[in-house]
Amino acid sequence: MKEIQKGIYRDGELIFTEAASDQKVYGENFIQENGREFRRWEASRSKIGAAVQNGVELGIKEDDEVLYLGAASGTTVSHVSDIVNQGSVFAVEYSETVARDLVEVAESRENIAPVIADARNPEEYEEVLKPVDVVFQDISQKDQAEILMKNCRKYLRDSGKAMIAIKAQSVSSSRRPEEVFDEIKEKLNDMFEIQQETLLDPYETDHLFLVMSPR
Ligand SMILES: C[S@@+](CC[C@H](N)C(=O)[O-])C[C@H]1O[C@@H](n2cnc3c(N)ncnc32)[C@H](O)[C@@H]1O
């Protein structure tokens, strides 16, 4: 097992994080090596995992504070929680049904704070949130760029970074994905400098992943 980025490991074609809990979150395999336990990170089940497999350097540090928008049942949140083992993840999800699983994942870990709220209204969670080092957004909505920007304006440190997984189909099902990506990048360009970008094929079709820093 070789560490390829802070807190992310590779064994052959597969990637892993070091397990902060022995709870299985989505049926993933565990591997023991030299007294340590690693959880397989399935890139086809996680857009950040797919981005890592496609060469993106996340640059997330072990003591980072992360605001994660669109946490769903906590699949990817659990891997981010493994990476930031001395920091924390504020995991925002607005569907109470989906968030039940997220709350269960958070119960077996010390550094996940589930936030049941609408990410379109970042003031809804200002009492629980402090400034963060990373904002990641995986909300497949037409206004996903605006949601990210609103949250970054309120919570992202100047030295921090923003990441987004853009799903072309959610923005427009009739226009070409490239056209949609260009439009979203132009919006984001007002606030961010785009540092890395990659398509998420073959794990996700017509998804673009961006890593950005605030201007
Ligand atoms: C594509 S899924 C996220 C998958 C998750 N990031 C993972 O990798 O495990 C998008 C999630 O965003 C949530 N969502 C959509 N609009 C939202 C909003 N305005 N505020 C908070 N969550 C939202 C949906 O309920 C859904 O669970």
The ligand as an ORCA input file, in Angstrom:
! r2SCAN-3c Opt
* xyz 0 1
  C     -25.300     13.372     -6.208
  S     -25.934     13.215     -4.603
  C     -24.515     13.301     -3.558
  C     -23.692     12.027     -3.466
  C     -22.628     12.124     -2.382
  N     -21.847     13.331     -2.518
  C     -21.668     10.925     -2.353
  O     -20.663     10.943     -3.067
  O     -21.921      9.981     -1.597
  C     -26.616     14.814     -4.363
  C     -27.252     15.029     -2.991
  O     -27.522     16.427     -2.831
  C     -28.713     16.584     -2.107
  N     -29.227     17.937     -2.362
  C     -29.817     18.409     -3.497
  N     -30.134     19.714     -3.373
  C     -29.719     20.086     -2.121
  C     -29.746     21.306     -1.399
  N     -30.275     22.426     -1.948
  N     -29.238     21.342     -0.154
  C     -28.697     20.218      0.403
  N     -28.637     19.025     -0.224
  C     -29.135     18.958     -1.475
  C     -29.619     15.459     -2.627
  O     -30.655     15.151     -1.701
  C     -28.600     14.309     -2.811
  O     -28.540     13.494     -1.673
*
